[in-house]
Amino acid sequence: MTTEIQEFTLDELKHLFSPAALTGETMVLNMGPQHPSTHGVLRLIVELDGEKVVNCVPDIGFLHTGIEKNMEAKTYQKAEVMTDRMDYLYTIGNNLVYSLAIEKLTGLQSPPRSDAIRVILSELSRIQSHLIWIGTSSLDLAAMSTFLYAMREREMILDIFELVSGQRMMTTYIRPGGLWRDVPAEFESAVRNVIDILPRRFDEYEALLTNNLLFKDRTVGIGKIDTPTCLAWNVTGPTLRATGLAHDQRKDNPYSGYEQYDFEIPTQTAGDIYARYLVRVAEMRESVKIIRQALDRLPYGPVSDNNRKYVPPPRSEIGVSMEALIHHFKLWTEGFTPPVGAVYSAVESPRGELGVYLESDSGPKPFRVHYRTPSVPLLQALPLMAKGHFVADLVGIIGSIDIVLGDADR
């Protein structure tokens, strides 16, 4: 594999970097796109004064897939499978926000049982994403044990996803109007077993990290950002909440029945790597609380809207009803045609606000699909957090903002 070295013109150097870069007093180099600590295929153009970061410019696009335009070339149902491939650590949330947008566009209603299951799976997905974060970002700072323990817990959650959908990651389980199918009988006991184990494991992570002097030396006061800067750059999620602002879509703009659950929005005020760590650990505990409440009130009933104009019939009907078979065939070959209109729906992903703008021209394919993903604003704010710190600190800062490059390169 050959790595192409970027050549800069004088005008580009003047625009991107300090005057010292022109005279050779500082060094401009590439970090990535194959660097393991960039948490994906991210290239950073870094200006260094010795080992200190003077400036860094994120360069994205190495994972560009054209997902939004590809979705516009498919019917609404067939486009959904592409949503899993964006933020591959929150695939269920990608399905959910797309389904919520279609429900808003068509007037579909997700039944109470499917709403509760959506909440359970969304929070399990949040936990497994945070487990990847705590494992990999700790590994960046040389804490290998945490990585191994976090992967152990994540496997239990992926087993539940496979139980309900047949897939560990790309589930496409949440569908417009409800769910693909009901959960199996063993679902509740499997989830209860996991949430009984998780709090003890969170205690283990904190015993390893929270009061660890080496960990605090690498995180306290590093990569600081404040609330006004976050708002100016549209940064959301744990990075924003670590500055003291308790903004969360689940509380501020509830969806899927989140207004029924009792949970807190963890915040810190320091705005550094350590504060972001504390927020995410507390969020995992709150997710366990939400899941327990949803299991306790899990109602019986259907798991999808009965509006056959937009929702395919249950598979059990196809073998006994010719009308159901014809309807299923027409939906999957021709698609459905929602009314003309434009909607925006948003959910709270592990990284922040995940929203989708969906526009219909009354055809079977979406006229416009556009995602507002949390990783892009986080990358835009990265240079502000990195300036004045060492290169080794830059590695920790990248891990602390928890970017997913598939989320940014669409």
C-alpha positions in Angstrom: 0.0 0.0 0.0 1.3 3.4 -0.9 0.4 6.6 1.0 0.1 9.7 -1.1 1.6 12.8 0.6 -0.5 15.9 0.3 1.2 18.9 -1.2 0.1 22.3 0.0 0.1 25.6 -1.9 1.2 28.7 -0.2 -2.4 30.0 -0.1 -3.6 26.8 1.5 -0.8 27.1 4.2 -1.7 30.7 4.9 -5.4 29.8 5.3 -5.1 26.6 7.3 -2.0 27.0 9.5 0.1 29.7 11.3 2.7 31.9 9.6 5.4 29.8 11.3 4.4 26.9 9.0 5.6 28.9 6.0 9.1 29.4 7.4 9.6 25.9 8.6 9.5 26.9 12.3 6.6 24.4 12.8 6.1 21.1 11.2 3.0 20.1 9.1 2.4 16.4 8.8 -0.4 13.8 8.3 -1.9 11.7 11.1 -3.8 9.0 9.3 -5.8 8.0 7.4 -4.4 4.6 8.4 -3.5 5.7 12.0 -5.2 3.3 14.5 -6.0 6.0 17.0 -8.2 8.0 14.5 -11.0 5.6 15.2 -11.8 5.0 11.6 -10.5 6.2 8.3 -9.8 9.8 9.3 -6.9 12.0 8.2 -5.7 14.9 10.4 -3.3 17.5 9.0 -1.5 18.5 12.1 0.8 21.5 12.6 3.3 20.8 15.4 5.6 23.0 17.4 7.8 20.3 18.8 5.3 17.9 20.3 2.6 20.5 20.8 -0.4 20.9 18.5 -0.6 24.3 17.0 -3.5 23.4 14.7 -5.1 20.4 13.2 -7.4 20.1 10.2 -9.7 17.0 9.9 -9.9 15.6 6.4 -13.0 13.3 5.9 -14.5 11.5 3.0 -12.4 8.3 2.9 -15.4 6.2 3.7 -17.9 8.1 1.4 -20.7 5.8 0.3 -23.3 8.2 -1.2 -25.9 6.6 1.1 -28.3 9.5 1.0 -28.4 9.6 -2.8 -28.6 5.8 -3.0 -31.6 5.9 -0.7 -33.3 8.3 -3.0 -33.0 5.7 -5.8 -34.8 3.1 -3.8 -38.4 2.6 -2.4 -38.9 3.7 1.1 -38.8 0.1 2.4 -35.7 -1.0 0.5 -33.8 2.2 1.4 -34.0 1.4 5.2 -31.3 -1.3 5.0 -28.8 1.4 4.1 -29.4 3.3 7.3 -27.6 0.5 9.3 -24.4 1.2 7.4 -23.9 4.8 8.6 -23.3 4.8 12.4 -22.5 1.1 12.6 -22.4 1.3 16.4 -26.0 2.6 16.6 -27.7 0.7 13.8 -31.0 0.3 15.7 -31.1 4.1 16.2 -30.6 4.7 12.5 -33.5 2.4 11.8 -35.6 4.2 14.4 -35.1 7.7 13.2 -35.8 6.8 9.6 -39.0 4.9 10.7 -40.1 7.8 12.8 -39.7 10.2 9.8 -41.9 7.9 7.7 -44.5 7.6 10.4 -44.6 11.3 10.7 -45.0 11.6 6.9 -47.7 8.9 6.6 -49.5 9.1 9.9 -48.6 5.6 10.9 -48.7 4.8 14.7 -46.3 2.4 16.4 -48.3 0.3 18.9 -47.4 0.5 22.6 -45.7 -2.9 22.7 -43.4 -2.0 19.8 -42.6 1.4 21.4 -41.4 -0.4 24.5 -39.3 -2.8 22.6 -37.9 0.1 20.5 -36.8 1.8 23.8 -35.3 -1.4 25.2 -33.2 -2.1 22.0 -32.2 1.6 21.6 -30.9 1.7 25.2 -29.1 -1.7 24.8 -27.6 -0.2 21.6 -26.5 2.9 23.5 -24.8 0.8 26.1 -22.9 -1.4 23.6 -21.8 1.8 21.7 -20.5 3.3 25.0 -18.8 0.0 25.7 -16.9 0.2 22.4 -16.0 3.8 23.4 -14.8 3.1 26.9 -12.8 0.1 25.6 -11.1 1.7 22.6 -10.5 5.2 24.1 -9.0 3.5 27.2 -6.8 1.4 24.9 -5.6 4.6 23.3 -4.3 5.6 26.7 -2.7 2.2 27.3 -5.5 0.8 29.6 -5.8 -2.6 27.9 -7.8 -4.4 30.6 -10.8 -2.2 30.2 -11.0 -3.0 26.4 -11.1 -6.7 27.1 -13.8 -6.4 29.7 -15.9 -4.0 27.7 -15.9 -6.4 24.7 -17.0 -9.2 27.0 -20.1 -7.3 28.0 -20.8 -6.1 24.4 -21.0 -9.6 23.2 -24.0 -10.3 25.5 -25.9 -7.4 24.0 -25.1 -8.4 20.4 -26.4 -11.9 21.3 -29.8 -10.2 22.1 -29.8 -8.4 18.8 -29.2 -11.7 17.1 -32.0 -13.3 19.1 -34.6 -10.8 17.9 -33.4 -10.1 14.4 -31.1 -12.8 13.2 -28.2 -10.3 12.9 -25.7 -9.0 15.4 -25.2 -5.5 14.0 -27.1 -4.6 10.8 -30.5 -5.7 12.2 -33.0 -3.5 10.2 -35.4 -4.7 12.9 -37.3 -1.5 13.5 -39.6 -0.8 10.6 -42.1 2.0 9.7 -45.2 1.5 11.8 -43.5 -0.8 14.4 -41.2 -3.8 14.2 -40.3 -6.5 11.7 -41.8 -9.1 14.0 -42.4 -9.7 17.7 -39.6 -10.7 20.0 -39.2 -14.4 20.9 -40.4 -15.7 24.3 -36.9 -15.8 25.8 -36.3 -12.1 25.1 -37.4 -10.7 28.4 -35.3 -13.2 30.5 -32.3 -12.7 28.3 -32.5 -8.9 28.7 -33.0 -9.1 32.5 -30.0 -11.3 32.8 -27.8 -8.8 31.0 -29.1 -5.7 33.0 -28.5 -7.6 36.2 -24.9 -8.2 35.3 -24.0 -4.8 33.8 -24.1 -2.6 36.9 -21.4 -4.8 38.6 -19.3 -4.6 35.4 -19.6 -0.8 35.3 -18.3 -0.8 38.9 -15.3 -2.7 37.7 -14.6 -0.2 34.9 -14.8 2.7 37.4 -12.5 0.8 39.9 -9.9 0.6 37.1 -10.2 4.2 35.8 -12.1 6.8 37.9 -9.5 7.3 40.6 -6.6 6.0 38.6 -3.9 8.7 38.9 -2.4 7.8 35.5 -5.8 7.9 33.8 -6.6 11.2 35.4 -3.2 12.7 34.4 -4.1 11.9 30.8 -7.7 13.2 30.9 -8.2 15.9 33.5 -7.9 19.4 31.9 -7.2 17.9 28.5 -9.4 18.7 25.4 -11.6 21.3 27.2 -14.5 22.9 25.5 -17.3 25.1 27.0 -21.0 25.3 26.4 -21.1 28.4 24.2 -18.5 26.9 21.9 -20.4 23.6 21.7 -23.6 25.5 20.8 -21.8 27.6 18.2 -20.5 24.5 16.5 -23.7 22.5 16.9 -22.0 19.9 19.1 -24.5 17.7 21.0 -24.5 14.5 23.1 -22.1 13.6 25.9 -19.5 16.2 24.7 -22.1 19.0 25.2 -23.5 17.5 28.5 -19.9 17.3 29.9 -19.9 21.1 29.7 -23.0 21.4 32.0 -25.9 21.6 29.6 -28.5 18.8 30.1 -29.7 18.7 26.5 -31.0 15.3 25.4 -33.6 14.5 22.7 -35.2 11.9 24.9 -36.2 14.6 27.4 -36.5 17.7 25.2 -38.3 16.1 22.3 -39.5 12.7 23.5 -40.2 9.9 21.0 -41.3 6.3 21.3 -42.8 6.9 24.7 -39.6 8.2 26.4 -41.7 10.7 28.3 -43.1 7.7 30.3 -39.7 6.8 31.8 -38.0 8.1 34.9 -34.3 8.8 34.2 -31.8 11.6 34.7 -29.6 13.3 32.1 -26.0 13.1 33.5 -23.9 16.2 33.3 -20.5 17.5 34.3 -19.0 21.0 34.1 -15.3 20.6 33.3 -15.8 20.0 29.6 -12.6 17.9 29.4 -11.9 14.2 28.5 -12.4 13.1 32.1 -15.8 14.9 32.3 -16.9 13.1 29.0 -15.9 9.8 30.6 -17.9 10.4 33.7 -21.0 11.4 31.7 -20.9 8.3 29.5 -20.4 5.9 32.4 -23.4 7.6 34.2 -25.4 7.3 30.9 -24.9 3.6 30.8 -26.3 3.3 34.3 -29.3 5.4 33.3 -29.9 3.2 30.3 -30.1 0.1 32.5 -32.7 2.0 34.6 -34.8 2.8 31.5 -34.6 -0.8 30.2 -35.7 -2.2 33.6 -38.8 0.1 33.5 -39.6 -0.8 29.9 -39.5 -4.5 30.8 -41.7 -4.1 33.8 -44.4 -2.3 31.8 -44.0 -4.3 28.5 -47.6 -4.6 27.2 -49.1 -7.4 25.2 -50.5 -6.6 21.7 -49.5 -6.1 18.1 -46.1 -4.8 17.1 -47.0 -3.0 13.9 -49.6 -0.6 12.6 -52.5 -2.4 10.8 -52.5 0.2 8.0 -51.9 -2.1 5.0 -51.4 0.8 2.7 -47.9 1.2 4.2 -47.2 -1.9 6.3 -46.9 -5.4 4.9 -49.1 -8.1 6.4 -47.6 -10.5 9.0 -45.9 -13.5 7.4 -48.4 -15.8 9.1 -51.2 -14.4 6.9 -49.3 -14.8 3.6 -49.8 -18.6 3.5 -53.5 -18.5 4.2 -54.7 -15.3 2.5 -54.4 -14.5 -1.2 -55.1 -10.8 -0.5 -52.3 -10.7 2.0 -49.9 -12.3 -0.5 -50.8 -9.9 -3.3 -50.5 -6.9 -0.9 -47.1 -8.1 0.3 -45.9 -8.6 -3.3 -47.1 -5.1 -4.4 -45.5 -3.4 -1.4 -42.1 -5.0 -2.0 -42.1 -4.5 -5.8 -43.8 -1.2 -6.3 -43.5 0.4 -2.8 -46.0 2.8 -1.2 -46.7 6.4 -2.0 -46.9 8.8 1.0 -48.5 12.2 0.6 -46.5 15.2 -0.6 -44.6 16.8 2.4 -41.4 17.2 4.3 -40.6 16.1 7.8 -37.7 16.1 10.2 -37.3 13.5 13.0 -34.5 13.3 15.6 -33.3 10.8 18.2 -30.5 10.9 20.8 -27.7 8.7 19.6 -24.7 7.8 21.8 -22.9 10.7 20.1 -25.6 13.3 20.1 -28.6 14.4 17.9 -29.2 12.1 15.0 -31.8 13.5 12.7 -33.2 12.8 9.2 -34.9 15.2 6.8 -37.3 13.3 4.6 -39.2 14.8 1.6 -41.9 13.1 -0.4 -43.2 14.1 -3.9 -45.9 11.4 -3.6 -43.8 8.9 -5.5 -42.7 5.5 -4.3 -39.1 6.7 -3.7 -38.1 9.5 -1.3 -37.5 12.8 -3.2 -34.8 13.9 -0.6 -33.1 12.2 2.2 -30.6 14.1 4.4 -29.1 13.1 7.7 -27.9 15.4 10.5 -25.3 13.2 12.2 -23.5 14.1 15.4 -20.0 13.1 14.3 -19.5 16.0 11.8 -19.9 18.8 14.3 -17.7 16.9 16.7 -14.9 16.7 14.1 -15.4 20.4 13.3 -14.8 21.3 17.0 -11.8 18.9 17.3 -9.2 21.6 16.4 -10.5 23.9 19.2 -10.0 21.1 21.8 -6.6 20.0 20.5 -4.7 23.4 20.3 -1.9 23.7 22.8 -1.9 20.0 23.8 0.7 17.3 23.0 0.3 14.8 20.2 -0.3 12.1 22.7 -3.2 14.2 24.1 -4.6 14.5 20.6 -5.0 10.7 20.5 -7.0 10.9 23.8 -9.2 13.8 22.6 -10.2 11.9 19.4 -11.2 9.0 21.5 -13.1 11.1 23.9 -15.5 12.7 21.4 -16.5 9.2 20.1 -16.7 9.8 16.4 -17.8 7.2 13.9 -16.6 7.9 10.4 -19.4 6.1 8.7 -21.6 8.6 10.4 -19.7 11.5 8.9 -19.0 10.1 5.4 -22.4 9.6 3.8 
